[in-house]
Every structure is written in structure tokens, then in C-alpha cells.
Amino acid sequence: MNLSTAIIGTGIALAFFAVNNAGAADTAPYPSKPVRLIAPFPAGGTSDTIARTLGQKLTEAWGQGVVVDNRGGVGGIVGTTMAARAPADGYTLLVGNVAPVAINGSLYKSLDYDAVRDFAPVAMLVTGPGLLVVHPSLPARNVRELITLARSQRGGLLYASAGNGTPPHLAAELFKLMTATQIAHVPYKGNAQAMTDLIAGQIALSFPTIPSALPHVQTGKLRAMGVTSAKRVGALPEIPAIAETVTGYDGSAWYGVLAPAGTPAAIVTRLHTELMTALRTPDLKDKLVSQGLEPASYTPEEFSALIVSELAKWAKVVAAAGVKNE
């Protein structure tokens, strides 16, 4: 055998080895390495809590690490954009929620991602109802009386939110739109100051998250009127849903897992199955309910349909409220 023949033979062997190894890598069971789970809000919030709780369950099930990557900024846009641009291989996932997925497209002039085009919905996991609360001095004992009072005041009732375009703000605007009331918005830079002024009686009402409002309801500093979900929630069965008075009202936030568009269907199916299994475990379910969250079990197709319908719903609310963020 001459030298050139040996070189050619070695080259063929190396090429064969590379092809075989590539094929083996392609068929390796998923997941075969750690998975990154992007939470597009800072640590300590609901998205972070859900991501870490689910990450632990998936790690136990897979024997592979699930790393939570907090990428907060610009109402969830920073982290959501990162997820949209990630490789569609199942190793980067997003804990998306109603704000960056279904609201921001109407709030901002332009985004670097499209919620429908750039993502493959995996599973909608939980809803996060808000709580309509009022100052105890308000002469209304239920939602129907509040609507009557608000209509008589013609803009005299002020409501607080944690900022323009936040889910509590738009839950209030949806209420305003569906009840033909003229409650007036007072935005704050965060929930803490909004709660302080509401408790002090400078503001009449608000639609904050259940965890932020419930302690003040329990001490009598605020009065709970109703939850913003379509039905009553497990943590507060005695408090009616606003929808019991305002038919069709649903101002809940929601949280689910999405993968970059183009992620193989087999991986999406595997992820959905694992997430549903985790969600059914009693300890995880109890933890979510204790925080005012309601477990859900949407298929990828149902989650996709929800996103499309929510985009349309919140676009209408944003337009009616005249809200824009730059």
C-alpha cells in the first residue's frame, strides 16, 4: 500500500466515524444534557418560583440538571427575546406569561419576537388570578354595588396599579370596559406604594395579585370583592369570581412553558408529558394553590389557541385604555 492509498483509506474511515457519531448524537435520548429554563423576570417573583419548582421536578424525573436563568428587564421582553432566538433543540425553554407573550405586542411599538411565529407552546401550567380589593370605607359591599357606585361617580373612583401595562392595570381596564364604568387609573412604580396608598384611603380600589393583597384583607385593612379568574379559586373559595356578576370577565395572569419555534414535535410531547406529571404531584399542587395559583392542564394545541385569543383580547383592552410603552 502506498502512502496516498493509506491517507485516502484513513480519510474514509474518519469520515465514516464522524457520520456515525453524528447519527448517534442525533438519536441520543432527550434530554442528554442540562436544560436551561428562562424566567423573564427577576428572582423572587411568580415566574421565578414556578421555574424553580418545575425545574426541581424535572431534574428528579430526568436525572439531568435544569438551570433556571433569570433574565428580567422591560416587562419580560429581554428574557422572552433570548428564548425566541435560542436553538430549537429543547435545551432552552421559557416560562412565559400573559404579559410578554400576549400583552406586550400591543403595548410596544415593536418587539424582536412574535409570540405566535417564534414559539412552540408546550403547556399552559397555572393561572394567577388577581384580587379586586377596596378600601373598607367604600360604601359598596360587593361587585354589583361597586359597579353602581362607580357609574354614579363618573371618574371619581381611583384605582391603583403597579404600573402602566402591567396585568393588574389591564385587569382593571378590562373591568372598566365590560362594566361601562369610568374608574380612573393611578399608576405607581411597583406594588408596595400602591398598596400603601390604598390602605391609607387615598385610592379606592385595586386589582393586585392575591399574595400581595391577602394579608391586608385578613387584617381588615382592605375588603376583598372578587377574584379576577373566570371561577373561584381553591385558596379563597369564599370569595366570588367577578365573572359571577360580570359575565365573561377573566382578568387572570397565566404561566406556561414555551420552546423556540421549530423544536421537534417529539421533544414538545415529551416535555408536555413530564410537566403534566410534575403538576399532578400533591406537594407541587399544594404549593401552587397556597400561593393563590390555580393549576391548569392545557395541551400544546390548547395553549396555542389560548395565546391567539389572548392576543386579541388584550389588544382590544390596550387600545380602549390608550396605553403605550416605548
C-alpha positions in Angstrom: 0.0 0.0 0.0 1.4 3.3 -1.0 1.2 6.5 1.1 -1.6 8.1 -0.9 -3.8 5.0 -0.6 -3.2 4.9 3.2 -4.2 8.6 3.5 -7.4 8.0 1.4 -8.3 5.0 3.5 -7.7 6.8 6.7 -9.8 9.7 5.5 -12.7 7.4 4.6 -12.5 5.8 8.0 -12.6 9.1 9.8 -15.5 10.3 7.7 -17.4 7.1 8.4 -16.7 7.5 12.2 -17.8 11.2 12.2 -21.1 10.4 10.3 -21.9 7.5 12.7 -21.2 9.7 15.7 -23.3 12.5 14.4 -26.1 10.0 13.9 -25.7 8.7 17.4 -25.8 12.3 18.8 -29.0 13.0 16.8 -30.7 9.9 18.3 -29.5 10.4 21.9 -32.5 10.3 24.2 -33.8 13.7 25.3 -32.5 15.3 27.5 -28.9 14.2 27.3 -27.5 17.4 28.8 -28.7 20.2 31.2 -31.7 22.2 30.2 -31.9 26.0 30.6 -35.3 27.4 31.8 -35.5 31.1 31.2 -37.6 33.1 33.7 -38.0 36.5 32.1 -38.5 38.4 35.4 -36.2 38.9 38.4 -35.7 36.3 41.1 -38.3 36.1 43.8 -41.3 36.7 41.6 -44.0 34.3 40.4 -42.2 33.3 37.2 -39.1 32.5 39.1 -41.0 30.5 41.7 -42.7 28.4 39.0 -39.5 27.9 37.1 -37.6 26.7 40.2 -40.4 24.4 41.4 -40.8 22.8 38.0 -37.0 22.7 37.4 -36.6 20.6 40.6 -39.3 18.2 39.5 -37.8 17.8 36.0 -34.4 17.3 37.4 -35.7 14.5 39.6 -37.5 12.9 36.7 -34.7 13.2 34.1 -31.6 12.9 36.1 -30.4 15.9 34.2 -29.9 19.4 35.6 -32.5 22.1 34.9 -30.9 25.5 35.3 -33.1 28.5 36.0 -31.9 31.6 34.2 -33.4 34.8 35.4 -33.4 37.4 32.6 -35.6 40.2 33.8 -36.0 43.5 32.0 -38.5 45.6 30.1 -41.6 43.8 31.2 -40.3 40.3 30.3 -39.1 41.3 26.9 -35.4 40.7 27.5 -35.7 37.0 28.5 -38.5 36.3 26.1 -36.4 37.6 23.2 -33.5 35.4 24.3 -35.7 32.3 24.3 -37.1 33.1 20.9 -33.6 33.3 19.5 -32.3 30.1 21.1 -31.6 26.9 19.2 -34.8 24.8 18.6 -33.4 21.7 20.3 -35.4 21.6 23.5 -32.4 22.7 25.7 -33.6 26.3 26.1 -37.2 26.8 27.4 -39.2 29.8 28.5 -41.6 30.2 31.5 -43.8 32.6 29.6 -46.7 34.5 31.0 -49.5 36.7 29.8 -47.5 40.0 29.8 -44.6 39.3 27.5 -46.5 36.7 25.4 -50.0 38.2 25.0 -49.8 41.8 26.1 -46.5 43.4 25.1 -47.2 43.1 21.4 -49.9 45.7 21.8 -48.1 47.8 24.3 -44.8 48.3 22.5 -44.3 49.8 19.0 -42.1 46.9 18.0 -40.7 43.7 19.5 -37.9 41.4 18.5 -40.1 38.4 18.7 -43.6 37.3 17.6 -45.5 35.3 20.2 -47.2 33.1 17.5 -44.4 32.8 14.9 -41.4 32.4 17.2 -42.6 29.9 19.8 -43.8 26.3 20.1 -46.3 26.2 23.1 -45.6 23.2 25.3 -48.0 23.5 28.2 -50.1 26.2 30.0 -49.5 25.3 33.6 -51.1 27.7 36.0 -53.3 30.8 36.2 -52.6 33.6 38.6 -55.8 35.3 39.5 -55.8 38.8 40.9 -58.0 40.1 43.7 -60.3 43.1 43.4 -59.9 44.9 46.7 -61.3 48.2 48.0 -60.7 50.4 51.0 -63.1 49.5 53.8 -64.6 53.0 53.9 -66.1 52.5 50.4 -69.9 52.2 50.6 -70.0 49.1 48.4 -70.2 45.5 49.7 -70.0 43.5 46.5 -69.1 43.8 42.8 -72.6 44.8 41.8 -72.8 47.7 44.3 -69.3 48.7 43.3 -70.4 49.0 39.6 -73.4 51.1 40.6 -71.2 53.3 42.8 -68.6 53.7 40.0 -71.2 54.7 37.5 -72.6 57.3 39.8 -69.1 58.8 40.4 -68.2 59.3 36.7 -64.5 59.0 37.2 -64.4 59.9 40.9 -63.2 56.4 41.9 -59.4 56.0 41.6 -57.7 52.6 41.2 -54.1 51.9 41.7 -51.7 49.6 39.8 -48.1 48.6 39.8 -47.5 50.5 36.6 -48.8 51.1 33.0 -49.4 47.9 31.1 -49.0 45.5 34.0 -51.5 42.7 34.2 -53.3 44.3 37.3 -53.6 47.5 35.3 -55.2 45.8 32.3 -57.4 43.6 34.6 -58.8 46.9 35.9 -59.2 48.3 32.3 -61.0 45.1 31.2 -63.4 45.5 34.2 -63.9 49.2 33.2 -64.6 48.2 29.6 -67.0 45.4 30.4 -68.9 47.3 33.1 -69.1 50.8 31.4 -67.6 52.4 34.4 -65.2 55.3 34.5 -62.8 54.4 37.2 -59.5 56.4 36.9 -56.1 54.9 36.8 -53.3 56.0 39.2 -50.1 54.1 38.2 -47.3 53.5 40.7 -43.7 52.3 40.3 -44.3 49.0 41.9 -47.0 47.3 44.0 -45.7 48.3 47.5 -46.5 52.0 47.2 -49.8 51.2 45.5 -50.8 49.1 48.5 -49.7 51.7 51.0 -51.9 54.4 49.4 -54.8 52.1 49.0 -54.7 51.1 52.7 -54.4 54.8 53.6 -57.6 55.5 51.7 -56.0 57.8 49.1 -57.1 55.3 46.5 -60.5 53.5 46.3 -59.6 50.1 44.8 -57.1 47.9 43.0 -56.6 44.6 41.3 -53.3 43.3 42.7 -52.1 39.7 42.9 -53.6 37.5 45.6 -50.3 37.1 47.6 -49.8 40.9 47.8 -53.3 41.7 48.8 -54.4 38.8 51.0 -52.5 39.7 54.2 -54.2 43.1 54.2 -57.6 41.5 53.6 -57.0 39.2 56.6 -56.2 42.1 58.9 -59.2 44.1 57.8 -57.2 46.9 56.1 -58.8 46.0 52.8 -62.0 44.4 51.7 -62.0 41.7 49.0 -64.7 42.0 46.4 -63.8 39.2 43.9 -61.1 37.2 42.2 -60.3 38.1 38.6 -60.5 34.5 37.3 -63.4 33.0 35.5 -64.2 30.8 38.5 -63.5 30.9 42.2 -60.0 29.8 43.3 -59.1 27.0 45.6 -57.2 29.2 48.1 -60.2 31.5 48.6 -63.4 29.6 48.0 -65.5 32.1 49.9 -64.6 35.0 47.6 -66.8 35.1 44.5 -65.4 35.5 41.0 -66.0 38.8 39.4 -67.4 36.8 36.5 -70.3 35.8 38.7 -71.5 39.4 38.3 -69.8 40.4 35.1 -70.4 37.5 32.7 -67.4 36.5 30.7 -64.9 38.5 32.7 -61.5 36.9 33.1 -58.5 39.1 34.0 -56.2 36.4 35.2 -52.5 36.2 34.5 -51.2 32.8 33.3 -47.9 31.0 33.1 -46.8 28.2 30.8 -43.7 26.7 29.2 -42.8 27.5 25.6 -40.0 26.3 23.4 -38.4 28.1 20.4 -40.4 27.5 17.1 -39.1 24.5 15.2 -38.5 22.4 18.3 -39.1 18.8 17.2 -42.7 17.6 18.0 -41.3 14.5 19.9 -39.5 16.8 22.3 -42.5 19.0 22.8 -44.6 15.9 23.5 -42.0 14.6 26.0 -41.8 18.0 27.7 -45.6 18.3 28.0 -45.9 14.8 29.4 -43.2 15.4 32.1 -44.7 18.8 33.0 -48.2 17.4 33.4 -46.8 14.6 35.6 -45.0 17.1 37.8 -48.1 19.3 38.1 -50.1 16.3 39.4 -47.8 15.7 42.3 -49.6 16.6 45.6 -46.7 18.7 47.0 -46.3 20.8 43.9 -50.0 21.3 43.5 -50.4 22.3 47.2 -47.5 24.7 46.9 -49.1 26.5 43.9 -52.5 26.7 45.4 -51.1 28.1 48.7 -49.7 31.0 46.6 -53.1 31.8 45.0 -52.2 30.0 41.8 -54.6 27.6 40.0 -53.1 24.5 38.3 -54.1 24.1 34.6 -53.5 21.3 32.1 -53.6 22.7 28.6 -52.3 20.7 25.7 -49.8 22.4 23.3 -52.7 22.9 20.9 -55.0 24.4 23.5 -52.2 26.6 24.8 -51.5 27.8 21.2 -55.2 28.6 20.8 -55.2 30.5 24.2 -52.3 32.6 23.1 -54.1 33.6 19.9 -57.3 34.5 21.7 -55.4 36.4 24.5 -53.5 38.5 22.0 -56.8 39.6 20.5 -58.5 40.2 23.9 -55.7 42.3 25.4 -55.1 44.3 22.1 -58.7 45.5 22.5 -58.2 46.4 26.1 -54.9 48.2 25.4 -56.5 50.2 22.6 -59.5 51.2 24.7 -57.2 52.3 27.6 -54.9 54.2 25.2 -51.8 52.7 26.8 -48.5 52.7 25.0 -45.0 51.9 26.3 -41.9 52.9 24.3 
